[in-house]
Amino acid sequence: MKKNYLLVVITVLFSVGIVNAQSKNYWSGEVRTKESYLYGRIEVRMKSADASGVTSTLFTYNTSSSIYNEIDIEIMGKDHNEVQYTTFTPDQSGVNYKQTVSFNPHAAFHVYAIEWTPDYVAWSVDGFEIHRDNSDRIQALFLPQAIMMNFWMPNSVDWAGTFNDSSLPLYAMYDWVKYYEYTPGVNNNFTLKWTDDFNTFDSNRWIKSSSTFGSNLCDFQPNNVLVKDGYLLLCMTKANQTASHASPIDDTDVDAPYPVNAWAFGDQMFVNFSEEVDQTSAEQISNYITLLTLSNPNLLPSKRKIMFDVKGASPDKTYPAAFIGIKDLSPAANTSALSKFNLQSAHSLPLVIDIGNDQSAGNGVLSEQKWDESKEYGSIGGTVKQESGVATAGEYASLCQNGLDGITFYRHRLRNGYYNVKLFFTETEKKNAGERVFDVYVNGNEKIHMLDIFKESGSASILEKDINGISIDDNMLEIYFKPETGFPILHGVVIEKDSTTSVNENGAVPKEMGLQSFPNPFNYSTNIRFTLPKQTVLNISVYDVLGRKCEELTSGRYDAGDHVIELDATKFSSGVYFVALSTPEMVLTKKIMYLK
């Protein structure tokens, strides 16, 4: 029995890379954080290695026990237009997804991210989500995990391809890594906690591995982890060879802009680009190919999104489209070839959504669906709950026959403007006040405090809550249900245009320009809110107490109304700063205090 037990222990330790095996013919590098993290967003700017038989990675891994929890980004050296995503749950079953991308990941640096919450895992490239897993198996990813990067040689030729060591030395290159804590309802649900720019190797944060695992044909060696010119290099060599990289790191932008997504809302549409683009080429209507009629192009201040007036878009339709000749802002001005995309046309208002009912409701009522970036609307979190005994009379009574118990978010794409939202609830499970209590936030602002359905309406009655004058300035309505006691529940949503509000929530055009910061003082980041009485060209920048410009937050043309942008101050020193908003007519300043 003791021999069998020892064999099991050694097998487990070997599988997690703690025990080194017989020396192998190749060396490479791996690093992991000393600290483990439960949920969050991990971003890396990296360039993968271009060679068959190897893979460059970013992943999270539970290193503290034999319970399997792992989330992966793997870029195979043999594939020039693909990124792979995998999750492993405690039963050691893995679900692998292969995503075709519009660039060669080995040719230039790109930003990759893993977004991990109790409800889903999502992966993104260059700031846009491209795959999401919101299946029930995500709930099994419940253990803190270290953030890891490695460069290794799989023993599976079918998966990785055939390796030829004449390609050595090879390098997986990492420019920086960022970790954001999961903060639902705050800072777009993720708050930046740290950034490592790899100006040096931070041994307080990272461990260099000295190990291997069974399916890896390399040994990980600390000497094969290098920091050079602000980059982390994981180096693959033959065994006993010294790892080095004498030439400068090539960080040239060689990729042209490509379309990420496009949406139409009635007579207005937008296209999102993969990177910042040149205004002249982006606003040239002849560069766009579509069956619809476009006019009045306007590249927004982010330089990654363009708006058009559009004619001929019918609600709930998809139209083929393409662009060509769009240039980026790199010195070489990479120009896009013909790039196809689908223009999705949203439903028209009013909108009625039967939460919890994934069957076609008909009669203009939209059925329930899970959110991902390809959708017009959807929920995050929760399980379907069928209600019984609920009143069936009334205009919206049908919405309360099903619900989502444990819902976290509801999201809906909308044209920028002002809206009224009706939320519908019923309580058939709890029999006492105080057993289910939650708050409701809309686009980061608390709108309903300590909602107790049973206390307000009793059992099996329909409770309607109206939230009016909601301002949308980023084409997204997000409703967050924050639990206080028990789990939040939602049964129906109705969205209508707010015809009483013209420019701001008070129903009047603001008479003067305003500038605010919240929170202030702040830690890591703060929101800069500015109000404009008319459309104008503006610049918002941050200055230190000596008047030196620290960062330009935005520059361009903005419409009248309220706007919010985020200041990420993690690269600043703690202290007092000034935010300056300047237009051709005037300048406003706001003092802010950054506390690390």
GINORFEN-V160366 format. One record per residue. N is the residue number from 1. PSI is psi in whole degrees, -180 to 180 (NA if undefined). Layout:
BEGIN
n=(N;N)
psi=(PSI;PSI)
END
This chain:
BEGIN
n=(1;2;3;4;5;6;7;8;9;10;11;12;13;14;15;16;17;18;19;20;21;22;23;24;25;26;27;28;29;30;31;32;33;34;35;36;37;38;39;40;41;42;43;44;45;46;47;48;49;50;51;52;53;54;55;56;57;58;59;60;61;62;63;64;65;66;67;68;69;70;71;72;73;74;75;76;77;78;79;80;81;82;83;84;85;86;87;88;89;90;91;92;93;94;95;96;97;98;99;100;101;102;103;104;105;106;107;108;109;110;111;112;113;114;115;116;117;118;119;120;121;122;123;124;125;126;127;128;129;130;131;132;133;134;135;136;137;138;139;140;141;142;143;144;145;146;147;148;149;150;151;152;153;154;155;156;157;158;159;160;161;162;163;164;165;166;167;168;169;170;171;172;173;174;175;176;177;178;179;180;181;182;183;184;185;186;187;188;189;190;191;192;193;194;195;196;197;198;199;200;201;202;203;204;205;206;207;208;209;210;211;212;213;214;215;216;217;218;219;220;221;222;223;224;225;226;227;228;229;230;231;232;233;234;235;236;237;238;239;240;241;242;243;244;245;246;247;248;249;250;251;252;253;254;255;256;257;258;259;260;261;262;263;264;265;266;267;268;269;270;271;272;273;274;275;276;277;278;279;280;281;282;283;284;285;286;287;288;289;290;291;292;293;294;295;296;297;298;299;300;301;302;303;304;305;306;307;308;309;310;311;312;313;314;315;316;317;318;319;320;321;322;323;324;325;326;327;328;329;330;331;332;333;334;335;336;337;338;339;340;341;342;343;344;345;346;347;348;349;350;351;352;353;354;355;356;357;358;359;360;361;362;363;364;365;366;367;368;369;370;371;372;373;374;375;376;377;378;379;380;381;382;383;384;385;386;387;388;389;390;391;392;393;394;395;396;397;398;399;400;401;402;403;404;405;406;407;408;409;410;411;412;413;414;415;416;417;418;419;420;421;422;423;424;425;426;427;428;429;430;431;432;433;434;435;436;437;438;439;440;441;442;443;444;445;446;447;448;449;450;451;452;453;454;455;456;457;458;459;460;461;462;463;464;465;466;467;468;469;470;471;472;473;474;475;476;477;478;479;480;481;482;483;484;485;486;487;488;489;490;491;492;493;494;495;496;497;498;499;500;501;502;503;504;505;506;507;508;509;510;511;512;513;514;515;516;517;518;519;520;521;522;523;524;525;526;527;528;529;530;531;532;533;534;535;536;537;538;539;540;541;542;543;544;545;546;547;548;549;550;551;552;553;554;555;556;557;558;559;560;561;562;563;564;565;566;567;568;569;570;571;572;573;574;575;576;577;578;579;580;581;582;583;584;585;586;587;588;589;590;591;592;593;594;595;596)
psi=(-41;-40;-40;-41;-43;-39;-41;-45;-46;-39;-44;-47;-40;-38;-27;8;22;-34;131;144;-170;140;143;173;-11;150;150;-167;151;141;152;154;147;-35;146;154;138;106;162;-173;126;123;145;141;115;161;122;165;141;88;141;145;1;163;138;139;160;132;168;148;135;110;-2;-10;177;0;123;118;120;140;127;148;122;129;110;133;-23;-15;128;6;37;144;141;143;136;144;140;128;174;-27;7;17;134;142;117;136;132;124;121;134;165;25;168;111;-15;-12;-24;167;140;159;122;148;148;126;116;120;173;-19;-23;164;130;149;142;160;128;36;-1;131;136;-10;146;137;108;29;170;-24;-19;-28;-18;-7;78;6;146;144;145;152;128;153;132;166;114;175;99;148;4;107;-35;-36;-50;-19;174;133;139;115;0;-15;-11;152;156;158;131;127;137;122;-46;163;140;143;129;131;144;115;76;132;-7;139;49;31;-1;132;124;127;-38;157;136;114;0;38;-30;171;117;97;-11;-21;-39;151;133;126;148;77;-172;-173;166;-38;8;127;8;154;137;128;133;-35;-11;13;114;151;124;124;35;19;146;128;126;117;133;125;173;155;140;8;143;129;134;166;96;-35;159;151;128;107;49;137;115;3;133;158;146;157;136;-52;168;137;147;136;92;-116;17;141;161;156;132;132;159;-17;175;139;162;132;-42;-48;-34;-33;9;104;-31;-12;-3;139;117;158;-14;166;121;148;168;58;143;103;123;165;-27;-19;12;6;132;140;147;154;141;144;142;3;116;145;145;43;159;132;135;143;170;161;164;147;16;128;149;-173;12;158;-34;-9;67;135;132;138;-172;118;112;149;166;130;116;130;124;163;156;158;156;161;133;122;124;89;134;-10;105;9;155;116;-31;-180;35;3;128;142;166;145;155;143;138;174;-13;-9;155;-35;168;169;159;124;163;155;149;134;118;127;159;145;8;142;141;-2;150;157;-39;20;-31;-23;-21;18;-16;155;173;110;123;19;143;-49;154;132;147;128;134;155;144;137;-153;139;155;136;132;131;138;137;156;158;112;-7;-51;140;4;149;147;-5;-24;108;133;160;155;122;141;118;45;-5;130;125;-29;123;127;57;125;99;-47;-41;-37;-33;-1;-158;135;22;159;125;124;132;126;130;114;158;35;126;128;120;6;24;22;126;124;124;125;131;105;118;139;-51;129;-160;140;155;148;142;-30;153;134;129;127;152;135;100;-12;-15;122;-54;-39;178;-15;0;16;151;130;139;-21;163;144;154;125;163;133;134;163;113;165;165;119;-54;157;159;131;115;129;146;133;133;-16;165;137;162;134;167;136;122;161;135;150;-178;-15;3;11;135;124;-38;141;120;-39;157;130;-165;131;146;164;149;-166;139;150;132;158;137;116;109;17;-24;-4;159;153;149;-165;137;169;132;127;126;119;137;173;-22;-33;172;133;145;151;127;132;156;124;122;115;NA)
END
